[in-house]
């Protein structure tokens, strides 16, 4: 859930810096913004868990939010934002 998001986010970012294999992020993804943050940190895929218990439509809403974000920012593919965060 949301309590572990900062820890997992750091782990995704650190792993992305040293490995070149797909990274699947899970933990604290409640909204599309959370998913985008994980992609920017280096995740190649996400898993939505707890949010589905709170809102059965969460996964659909997150997917729609991701698509809207990409469209609104003229980003052709989610691949174009993976690992793009700079610290």
C-alpha positions in Angstrom: 0.0 0.0 0.0 0.9 3.7 0.1 3.0 3.3 3.2 5.8 1.5 1.3 5.7 3.6 -1.8 8.7 5.8 -0.9 10.8 2.8 -0.2 9.8 0.9 -3.4 10.3 4.1 -5.5 13.9 4.4 -4.3 14.5 0.8 -5.0 13.1 1.0 -8.5 15.3 4.1 -9.2 18.4 2.4 -7.8 17.8 -0.8 -9.6 17.2 1.0 -12.9 20.7 2.6 -12.6 22.5 -0.8 -12.4 20.5 -3.4 -14.2 19.1 -3.6 -17.7 16.3 -6.1 -17.1 12.6 -5.2 -16.8 11.5 -3.8 -13.4 8.0 -4.4 -12.2 6.9 -1.9 -9.5 4.3 -2.6 -7.0 3.4 -0.7 -3.8 1.3 2.3 -3.2 -0.1 2.7 -6.7 -3.4 4.3 -5.9 -3.7 6.8 -8.8 -2.4 7.3 -12.3 0.1 9.8 -10.9 1.7 7.1 -8.8 2.1 4.9 -11.9 3.8 7.7 -13.9 6.2 8.3 -11.0 7.2 4.7 -11.0 7.7 4.7 -14.8 9.8 7.9 -14.5 11.9 6.1 -11.8 12.6 3.2 -14.1 9.8 0.7 -13.9 8.9 -1.0 -17.1 5.6 -2.3 -15.7 3.4 -1.8 -12.6 1.1 -3.9 -10.5 -2.0 -2.4 -8.8 -3.0 -4.2 -5.7 -4.6 -2.5 -2.6 -6.2 0.2 -4.7 -8.5 -2.5 -6.2 -9.9 -3.3 -2.8 -10.8 0.3 -2.2 -12.0 1.0 -5.7 -12.8 -1.9 -8.0 -12.4 0.4 -11.0 -8.9 1.6 -9.9 -7.0 -0.3 -12.5 -9.2 1.0 -15.3 -8.9 4.6 -14.0 -5.2 4.3 -13.6 -4.8 3.0 -17.2 -7.0 5.8 -18.5 -5.0 8.4 -16.5 -1.7 7.1 -17.9 -3.1 7.3 -21.5 -4.4 10.8 -20.9 -1.1 11.9 -19.5 0.8 10.5 -22.5 -1.7 12.2 -24.9 -1.7 15.5 -23.1 2.1 15.6 -23.1 2.5 14.4 -26.7 4.4 11.3 -25.6 4.1 8.6 -28.1 4.8 5.6 -25.8 5.2 4.8 -22.2 8.7 3.6 -23.1 9.7 7.2 -23.7 9.4 8.1 -20.0 10.9 5.1 -18.4 13.9 6.1 -16.3 13.7 9.8 -17.3 13.7 11.2 -13.7 16.9 13.0 -12.8 17.9 13.4 -9.2 
